[in-house]
Amino acid sequence: MNVFVFDIETIPDIDGCRQLYDLHGLSDDDVAKAVFHKRRQEANTEFVRHHLHKVVAISAVLRTSDRLKVWSLGDLDSDEQELLERFYSGIERYTPRMVSWNGGGFDLPVIHYRSLLYPINAGHYWESGQNDSQYRYNNYLNRFHDRHTDLMDVLAAYQPRASAPLDEIASLCGFPGKMGMSGSKIWDCYLRGGIKEIRDYCETDVLNTYLVYLNYERNRGNYDPTQYNEECQLVRDTLRDSGQAHLIEFEKAWIEQ
């Protein structure tokens, strides 16, 4: 089966917040500050609710029978609609096993809400057996099916109190973990025009997820030691040959562990 590991990066939906909270006339940054303040009062966190996130990057690792690819969907100028359309079209094209870290708790709910704003056809993704019986017992939506494997959820045995950060699990496994940025810095980076930096960061996050997934597959008996080492070597070779500084840096940091 094709494997599609994904991660998203988001910013506050400034236009939506202006509309919902009557913040017309304020700059984008002031709208964000007002929303962060409101959220701190509500929940003692600046992390806004799912429907108020706007997707600015979707990065992926795609493993097919004959290749491995690491990239961010669209290009630097792609708007949110294009990113979402590419996400769904990739699922329709490859019918992969999707893999994420907290994708069921964050990435997919955000994608669901944001997709409502655009005329996007995501029928293949939403299929649960109405038109194709094979999806009745294994679809992308059911928490306990593996067509979407949320590694954070599965490894915690579906117990929220047992969940762990990707950065820490990746580091414990000998992988680089987070490099140079964190989710809390995305908004400031976006304001200064750093969309490439955001996409690069998202790609390193999705690489950590994929490498943890390889360990998970080894634990499940789906890779023997030789196969596991071959998969890891394929990742290393792909990163070295990419010509992209952030991917080469990731590979070097991995070796130095």
C-alpha positions as CSV (number, residue, x, y, z in Angstrom):
1,M,0.0,0.0,0.0
2,N,1.2,3.6,-0.7
3,V,2.0,5.5,2.4
4,F,1.2,9.3,2.7
5,V,2.5,11.0,5.8
6,F,1.3,14.5,6.2
7,D,1.5,17.6,8.5
8,I,0.0,21.0,8.3
9,E,1.0,24.5,9.5
10,T,-1.6,27.1,10.2
11,I,-2.1,30.7,11.1
12,P,-5.2,32.4,12.6
13,D,-7.9,33.0,10.1
14,I,-7.7,36.8,10.3
15,D,-10.6,37.5,7.9
16,G,-12.8,35.0,9.7
17,C,-11.9,36.4,13.1
18,R,-12.7,40.0,11.9
19,Q,-16.1,38.8,10.9
20,L,-17.0,36.7,13.9
21,Y,-15.6,39.1,16.6
22,D,-16.3,42.5,14.8
23,L,-12.7,43.4,14.6
24,H,-13.0,45.5,11.4
25,G,-10.5,48.3,11.1
26,L,-7.7,46.5,12.9
27,S,-4.5,45.4,11.3
28,D,-3.9,41.7,10.8
29,D,-1.4,41.6,13.7
30,D,-3.8,43.5,16.0
31,V,-6.6,41.1,15.1
32,A,-4.4,38.2,15.9
33,K,-3.4,39.8,19.3
34,A,-7.1,40.3,20.1
35,V,-7.9,36.7,19.3
36,F,-4.9,35.4,21.3
37,H,-6.0,37.5,24.2
38,K,-9.6,36.2,24.0
39,R,-8.3,32.7,23.9
40,R,-6.1,33.1,26.9
41,Q,-9.1,34.4,28.9
42,E,-11.2,31.4,27.7
43,A,-8.7,28.6,28.1
44,N,-5.3,29.9,29.3
45,T,-3.7,29.3,25.9
46,E,-3.2,31.3,22.7
47,F,-3.9,28.2,20.6
48,V,-7.2,29.1,18.8
49,R,-10.0,26.7,18.2
50,H,-9.8,24.4,15.2
51,H,-12.2,26.3,12.9
52,L,-10.2,29.5,13.3
53,H,-7.0,28.1,11.8
54,K,-6.1,28.8,8.2
55,V,-3.8,26.3,6.4
56,V,-0.7,27.9,5.0
57,A,1.4,24.7,4.4
58,I,0.8,21.0,3.9
59,S,3.9,18.9,3.7
60,A,4.2,15.2,3.0
61,V,6.3,12.1,2.6
62,L,5.0,9.7,0.0
63,R,6.3,6.2,-0.2
64,T,5.2,4.1,-3.1
65,S,6.5,0.8,-4.3
66,D,9.3,2.5,-6.3
67,R,10.0,5.8,-4.8
68,L,10.2,8.1,-1.8
69,K,9.2,11.8,-2.1
70,V,9.4,14.6,0.5
71,W,7.8,17.9,-0.5
72,S,5.3,20.6,0.3
73,L,2.1,20.8,-1.7
74,G,1.6,23.6,-4.1
75,D,4.2,26.4,-4.3
76,L,5.1,29.5,-2.3
77,D,2.1,31.4,-3.8
78,S,-0.5,28.7,-3.4
79,D,-3.6,29.8,-1.5
80,E,-5.4,27.7,1.0
81,Q,-7.9,26.3,-1.5
82,E,-5.2,25.1,-3.8
83,L,-3.4,23.3,-0.9
84,L,-6.6,21.6,0.1
85,E,-7.5,20.6,-3.4
86,R,-4.0,19.1,-3.9
87,F,-4.3,17.2,-0.6
88,Y,-7.6,15.6,-1.6
89,S,-6.5,14.9,-5.2
90,G,-3.4,13.1,-3.9
91,I,-5.6,10.8,-1.8
92,E,-7.8,10.1,-4.8
93,R,-4.8,9.3,-7.0
94,Y,-2.8,7.1,-4.6
95,T,-5.5,5.8,-2.2
96,P,-2.7,5.6,0.4
97,R,-2.6,4.8,4.0
98,M,-2.4,8.2,5.6
99,V,-0.1,8.7,8.6
100,S,0.0,11.6,10.9
101,W,1.0,12.7,14.4
102,N,-2.2,14.0,16.1
103,G,-3.8,14.2,12.7
104,G,-7.1,13.0,14.1
105,G,-7.0,15.6,16.9
106,F,-5.8,18.6,14.9
107,D,-4.8,18.4,11.2
108,L,-7.9,16.6,9.9
109,P,-10.5,18.6,11.8
110,V,-8.9,21.8,10.6
111,I,-8.8,20.5,7.0
112,H,-12.5,19.5,7.4
113,Y,-13.6,22.9,8.6
114,R,-11.5,24.8,6.1
115,S,-12.7,22.7,3.2
116,L,-16.3,23.8,3.8
117,L,-15.3,27.3,2.6
118,Y,-14.5,26.2,-0.9
119,P,-16.1,24.3,-3.8
120,I,-13.9,21.2,-3.2
121,N,-14.8,17.7,-4.2
122,A,-13.4,15.3,-1.5
123,G,-15.6,12.4,-2.2
124,H,-12.9,9.8,-2.2
125,Y,-11.6,10.9,1.2
126,W,-15.1,10.9,2.8
127,E,-16.0,7.4,1.4
128,S,-17.2,5.1,4.2
129,G,-18.9,2.3,2.3
130,Q,-21.8,4.0,0.5
131,N,-20.3,3.6,-2.9
132,D,-17.3,1.3,-2.3
133,S,-17.9,-1.6,0.2
134,Q,-14.2,-2.0,1.0
135,Y,-14.3,1.4,2.8
136,R,-17.1,0.2,5.2
137,Y,-14.6,-1.5,7.5
138,N,-11.5,0.5,6.8
139,N,-11.9,4.2,5.9
140,Y,-10.1,7.5,6.6
141,L,-12.6,8.6,9.2
142,N,-12.8,5.9,11.7
143,R,-10.5,6.3,14.6
144,F,-9.7,2.6,14.9
145,H,-9.2,1.9,11.2
146,D,-5.7,2.0,9.8
147,R,-6.4,3.7,6.5
148,H,-5.5,6.8,8.5
149,T,-3.0,5.9,11.3
150,D,-2.7,8.7,13.8
151,L,0.6,7.6,15.4
152,M,0.2,9.7,18.5
153,D,-3.3,8.3,19.2
154,V,-2.3,4.7,18.4
155,L,0.9,4.7,20.5
156,A,-0.9,6.2,23.4
157,A,-3.4,3.3,23.2
158,Y,-6.1,5.9,22.5
159,Q,-5.6,7.4,26.0
160,P,-5.2,11.2,25.9
161,R,-3.3,11.3,29.2
162,A,-0.7,9.0,27.6
163,S,0.0,11.1,24.5
164,A,3.4,12.5,23.9
165,P,5.0,15.2,21.7
166,L,6.4,14.2,18.4
167,D,9.6,16.1,19.0
168,E,10.4,14.1,22.2
169,I,9.5,10.7,20.7
170,A,11.5,11.3,17.6
171,S,14.5,12.4,19.6
172,L,14.2,9.4,21.9
173,C,14.3,7.2,18.8
174,G,17.5,8.8,17.6
175,F,15.9,11.1,15.0
176,P,16.6,14.9,14.8
177,G,13.3,16.2,16.2
178,K,12.4,19.8,15.8
179,M,14.9,22.0,14.1
180,G,15.0,25.8,14.3
181,M,11.3,26.5,14.8
182,S,8.2,25.6,16.7
183,G,4.5,25.9,16.0
184,S,4.3,29.0,18.3
185,K,6.6,30.9,15.9
186,I,4.6,30.3,12.8
187,W,2.5,33.5,12.9
188,D,5.4,35.8,13.4
189,C,7.3,34.0,10.7
190,Y,4.3,34.4,8.3
191,L,4.0,38.1,9.1
192,R,7.6,38.7,7.9
193,G,7.0,36.8,4.7
194,G,8.7,33.5,5.8
195,I,6.4,31.0,4.0
196,K,9.4,29.1,2.7
197,E,10.8,28.8,6.2
198,I,7.4,27.5,7.3
199,R,7.2,24.9,4.6
200,D,10.8,23.8,5.3
201,Y,9.9,23.4,8.9
202,C,6.8,21.5,8.1
203,E,8.8,19.1,5.9
204,T,11.2,18.3,8.8
205,D,8.2,17.6,11.0
206,V,6.7,15.2,8.5
207,L,10.1,13.5,8.2
208,N,10.2,12.9,11.9
209,T,6.7,11.4,11.7
210,Y,7.7,9.1,8.9
211,L,10.8,7.8,10.7
212,V,8.8,7.1,13.8
213,Y,6.3,5.3,11.6
214,L,9.1,3.1,10.3
215,N,9.9,2.1,13.9
216,Y,6.2,1.4,14.5
217,E,6.1,-0.8,11.4
218,R,9.2,-2.7,12.6
219,N,7.6,-3.2,16.0
220,R,4.5,-4.6,14.3
221,G,6.6,-7.1,12.4
222,N,6.0,-5.6,9.0
223,Y,9.7,-4.8,8.6
224,D,12.5,-7.2,9.5
225,P,15.9,-5.6,10.5
226,T,17.2,-5.7,7.0
227,Q,14.1,-4.1,5.5
228,Y,14.0,-1.4,8.2
229,N,17.6,-0.5,7.5
230,E,16.9,-0.4,3.8
231,E,14.0,2.0,4.4
232,C,16.1,4.3,6.6
233,Q,18.9,4.3,4.0
234,L,16.4,5.3,1.3
235,V,15.4,8.3,3.4
236,R,19.0,9.2,3.9
237,D,19.8,8.9,0.3
238,T,16.7,10.9,-0.7
239,L,17.6,13.8,1.6
240,R,21.3,13.8,0.5
241,D,20.3,13.9,-3.1
242,S,17.6,16.5,-2.7
243,G,19.8,19.6,-3.1
244,Q,17.7,21.3,-0.4
245,A,19.6,22.7,2.5
246,H,17.0,22.0,5.2
247,L,16.7,18.3,4.1
248,I,20.5,17.9,4.0
249,E,20.8,19.5,7.4
250,F,18.1,17.1,8.7
251,E,20.1,14.1,7.4
252,K,23.3,15.3,9.0
253,A,21.5,15.9,12.4
254,W,20.2,12.4,12.2
255,I,23.6,10.9,11.7
256,E,25.0,13.0,14.6
257,Q,22.6,11.5,17.1
